[in-house]
């Protein structure tokens, strides 16, 4: 049987694995599913139509799967889905989708620090780190291994590519291509060399990414011209193909600019 504190309030519709622990004052509404080994901390809230995977640590006062902060939400059935092995610290919030039949999704092995916020209809990849006070508006997409430093704000419908790092207190209002570093007011300043190295990108791969960055942001070419040049010079490598695909995909916000 799950270890459920006597002061917790748990819906009979909740499907909770026998190895789950639920702390004092927690509220779990149903229907929902919570996977093996997950720990629900004191006074945390799990909303209906929420699925949480294995071995997650959900700390004091975290809110997962509550109704979206969206005037257009009409009260239909919407979902929130969380993967495995995530750490969700105190008072972090992940709201469910605002669209009937859709879901807000967080992947696996993520670290959402205290008071961070994942708005409705967001898509958060794997191994993402969101430091204290990070705010994602609705419909934001974070690719794998994104690192958002403290108090970063991300505008609705923005896409952030793989291994992007955003400096503390930055404002992100346009799409950030993979492997880049953004600081301040939506400004690309360099590539994320440290992140690339830690992720196992060798020196040749890092040089290709740096060359792509210079063509995209330092050459004076337009974005379409720079992307064509990057494809011609570097397009055989997988990391460059990923960058090109991201930059050429449909976007509601456009690409972030250089200083």
C-alpha positions as CSV (number, residue, x, y, z in Angstrom):
1,X,0.0,0.0,0.0
2,X,1.2,3.6,-0.6
3,X,2.4,5.5,2.4
4,X,-0.2,8.2,2.7
5,X,0.0,10.6,5.7
6,X,-3.3,10.7,7.7
7,X,-3.8,14.4,7.0
8,X,-3.4,14.0,3.2
9,X,-6.6,14.2,1.1
10,X,-6.6,11.7,-1.7
11,X,-9.4,11.1,-4.2
12,X,-10.6,7.5,-4.5
13,X,-10.2,8.0,-8.3
14,X,-6.4,8.5,-8.0
15,X,-4.3,5.5,-9.1
16,X,-1.3,5.5,-6.9
17,X,1.5,2.9,-7.0
18,X,2.1,0.9,-3.8
19,X,5.6,2.5,-3.5
20,X,4.5,6.1,-3.5
21,X,4.8,8.3,-0.4
22,X,2.4,11.2,0.2
23,X,3.2,13.8,2.9
24,X,1.1,15.6,5.4
25,X,-1.5,18.0,4.0
26,X,-1.0,17.0,0.4
27,X,-4.1,17.0,-1.9
28,X,-4.5,14.6,-4.8
29,X,-7.5,15.0,-6.9
30,X,-8.7,12.3,-9.4
31,X,-8.7,10.9,-11.8
32,X,-4.9,10.9,-11.9
33,X,-2.0,8.4,-12.0
34,X,1.2,8.5,-9.9
35,X,4.0,6.1,-10.7
36,X,6.3,3.9,-8.6
37,X,8.8,5.5,-6.2
38,X,7.4,9.0,-6.5
39,X,7.4,11.2,-3.3
40,X,4.7,13.8,-2.8
41,X,5.8,16.3,-0.3
42,X,3.8,18.2,2.4
43,X,1.0,20.4,1.2
44,X,1.7,19.6,-2.5
45,X,-1.3,19.6,-4.9
46,X,-1.8,17.2,-7.7
47,X,-4.8,18.0,-10.0
48,X,-7.1,15.8,-11.9
49,X,-6.2,14.4,-15.3
50,X,-2.5,14.5,-14.3
51,X,-0.1,11.6,-15.0
52,X,3.2,11.5,-13.1
53,X,5.8,8.9,-13.9
54,X,8.4,7.0,-11.7
55,X,10.8,8.2,-9.0
56,X,9.8,11.9,-9.0
57,X,10.5,14.1,-6.0
58,X,7.7,16.7,-5.5
59,X,8.5,19.1,-2.7
60,X,6.6,21.3,-0.3
61,X,3.7,23.2,-1.8
62,X,4.3,22.3,-5.4
63,X,1.2,22.6,-7.7
64,X,1.0,20.1,-10.6
65,X,-2.0,19.9,-12.9
66,X,-4.0,22.8,-11.6
67,X,-6.4,24.7,-14.0
68,X,-4.6,26.9,-16.5
69,X,-4.3,30.7,-16.1
70,X,-6.0,31.4,-19.4
71,X,-9.2,33.4,-20.0
72,X,-10.1,31.1,-22.9
73,X,-10.2,28.0,-20.8
74,X,-13.9,26.9,-20.5
75,X,-13.5,24.1,-18.0
76,X,-13.1,21.0,-20.3
77,X,-11.0,18.0,-19.7
78,X,-7.3,18.9,-20.2
79,X,-4.2,17.1,-19.1
80,X,-0.8,17.4,-17.5
81,X,1.8,14.8,-18.0
82,X,5.1,14.4,-16.1
83,X,7.9,11.9,-17.0
84,X,10.3,10.1,-14.7
85,X,13.0,11.1,-12.2
86,X,12.1,14.8,-12.1
87,X,12.8,17.0,-9.1
88,X,10.1,19.6,-8.6
89,X,11.0,21.9,-5.8
90,X,8.9,23.9,-3.3
91,X,6.1,26.0,-4.7
92,X,6.9,25.3,-8.3
93,X,3.8,25.2,-10.6
94,X,2.9,23.2,-13.7
95,X,-0.5,23.9,-15.1
96,X,-2.5,21.6,-17.3
97,X,-3.5,22.5,-20.9
98,X,-6.1,25.1,-21.7
99,X,-7.3,23.1,-24.8
100,X,-9.8,20.2,-24.7
101,X,-8.0,16.9,-25.2
102,X,-4.5,18.5,-25.1
103,X,-1.7,18.3,-22.4
104,X,1.0,20.3,-20.8
105,X,4.1,18.0,-20.9
106,X,7.3,17.8,-18.9
107,X,9.8,15.1,-19.9
108,X,12.2,13.2,-17.6
109,X,15.3,14.0,-15.5
110,X,14.4,17.7,-15.2
111,X,15.1,20.0,-12.2
112,X,12.5,22.7,-11.6
113,X,13.7,24.8,-8.8
114,X,11.6,26.8,-6.2
115,X,8.8,29.0,-7.5
116,X,9.4,28.2,-11.1
117,X,6.3,28.2,-13.3
118,X,5.4,26.1,-16.4
119,X,2.3,27.6,-18.0
120,X,-0.5,25.8,-19.9
121,X,0.3,23.9,-23.1
122,X,4.1,24.0,-22.6
123,X,6.4,21.3,-23.8
124,X,9.5,20.7,-21.7
125,X,12.1,18.2,-22.9
126,X,14.4,16.0,-20.9
127,X,17.3,17.0,-18.6
128,X,16.0,20.6,-18.5
129,X,17.0,22.9,-15.6
130,X,14.8,25.8,-14.6
131,X,16.3,27.8,-11.7
132,X,14.4,29.7,-9.0
133,X,11.7,32.0,-10.3
134,X,11.8,31.0,-14.0
135,X,8.5,31.8,-15.7
136,X,7.3,30.1,-18.8
137,X,4.2,31.6,-20.4
138,X,1.7,29.4,-22.2
139,X,2.7,27.3,-25.3
140,X,6.4,27.6,-24.7
141,X,8.6,24.7,-26.0
142,X,11.9,23.9,-24.3
143,X,14.1,21.3,-26.0
144,X,16.4,18.8,-24.2
145,X,19.1,20.1,-21.9
146,X,18.0,23.7,-21.8
147,X,19.3,25.6,-18.8
148,X,17.3,28.7,-17.7
149,X,19.0,30.7,-14.9
150,X,17.2,32.4,-12.1
151,X,14.2,34.7,-12.8
152,X,14.3,34.2,-16.6
153,X,11.0,35.0,-18.3
154,X,9.9,33.3,-21.6
155,X,7.2,34.8,-23.8
156,X,4.3,32.7,-25.0
157,X,4.8,30.5,-28.1
158,X,8.6,30.9,-27.8
159,X,10.8,27.9,-28.7
160,X,14.1,27.3,-27.0
161,X,16.5,24.8,-28.8
162,X,18.6,22.0,-27.5
163,X,21.4,22.9,-25.0
164,X,20.6,26.6,-24.9
165,X,21.6,28.5,-21.8
166,X,19.8,31.7,-20.8
167,X,21.5,34.0,-18.3
168,X,19.8,35.1,-15.0
169,X,17.1,37.7,-15.2
170,X,16.9,37.6,-19.0
171,X,13.8,38.3,-21.1
172,X,13.2,35.8,-24.0
173,X,10.6,36.9,-26.5
174,X,11.8,35.1,-29.7
175,X,13.0,31.6,-30.6
176,X,16.5,30.7,-29.4
177,X,18.4,28.4,-31.8
178,X,20.1,25.3,-30.4
179,X,23.5,25.5,-28.6
180,X,23.3,29.3,-28.2
181,X,23.7,31.5,-25.1
182,X,21.2,34.3,-24.5
183,X,21.4,37.1,-21.9
184,X,19.6,40.3,-21.1
185,X,16.9,41.6,-23.4
186,X,16.5,38.7,-25.9
187,X,20.2,39.0,-27.0
188,X,22.3,36.1,-28.4
189,X,25.9,36.6,-27.3
190,X,27.8,33.3,-28.0
191,X,27.5,29.5,-28.1
192,X,27.0,27.5,-25.0
193,X,30.5,26.0,-24.9
194,X,30.3,24.7,-21.4
195,X,27.0,22.9,-22.0
196,X,28.2,21.4,-25.3
197,X,31.4,20.1,-23.6
198,X,29.4,18.6,-20.7
199,X,27.0,17.0,-23.1
200,X,29.9,15.2,-24.9
201,X,30.3,17.3,-28.0
202,X,33.9,16.9,-29.2
203,X,36.2,19.8,-30.3
204,X,35.3,19.4,-34.0
205,X,31.5,19.5,-33.2
206,X,32.0,22.6,-31.1
207,X,34.0,24.3,-33.9
208,X,31.2,23.6,-36.3
209,X,28.6,25.1,-34.0
210,X,30.8,28.1,-33.5
211,X,31.2,28.5,-37.2
212,X,27.4,28.3,-37.6
213,X,26.9,30.9,-34.9
214,X,29.3,33.3,-36.7
215,X,27.5,32.9,-40.0
216,X,24.1,33.3,-38.4
217,X,24.9,36.3,-36.2
218,X,28.2,37.8,-37.2
219,X,28.4,37.6,-41.0
220,X,26.0,40.4,-42.0
221,X,24.0,37.8,-44.0
222,X,20.2,37.6,-43.6
223,X,18.9,34.6,-41.7
224,X,17.9,32.8,-44.9
225,X,21.2,33.5,-46.6
226,X,23.2,32.4,-43.5
227,X,21.2,29.2,-43.2
228,X,21.9,28.3,-46.8
229,X,25.6,29.0,-46.3
230,X,25.6,26.9,-43.1
231,X,24.0,24.0,-44.9
232,X,26.5,24.2,-47.8
233,X,29.5,24.4,-45.5
234,X,28.6,22.3,-42.5
235,X,25.3,20.6,-43.2
236,X,26.6,17.0,-43.1
237,X,26.9,16.9,-39.3
238,X,24.0,16.0,-37.0
239,X,24.2,19.0,-34.7
240,X,24.1,21.4,-37.7
241,X,21.2,19.5,-39.2
242,X,19.4,20.0,-35.9
243,X,20.2,23.7,-35.9
244,X,19.0,24.1,-39.5
245,X,15.8,22.2,-38.9
246,X,15.0,24.4,-35.8
247,X,15.7,27.7,-37.6
248,X,13.7,26.7,-40.6
249,X,10.7,25.4,-38.7
250,X,7.4,27.4,-38.5
251,X,7.7,30.1,-35.8
252,X,5.3,32.5,-34.3
253,X,8.0,34.6,-32.7
254,X,10.9,34.7,-35.2
255,X,14.6,34.1,-34.2
256,X,16.3,36.0,-31.4
257,X,18.9,38.6,-32.6
258,X,22.5,39.4,-31.8
259,X,23.5,42.6,-30.0
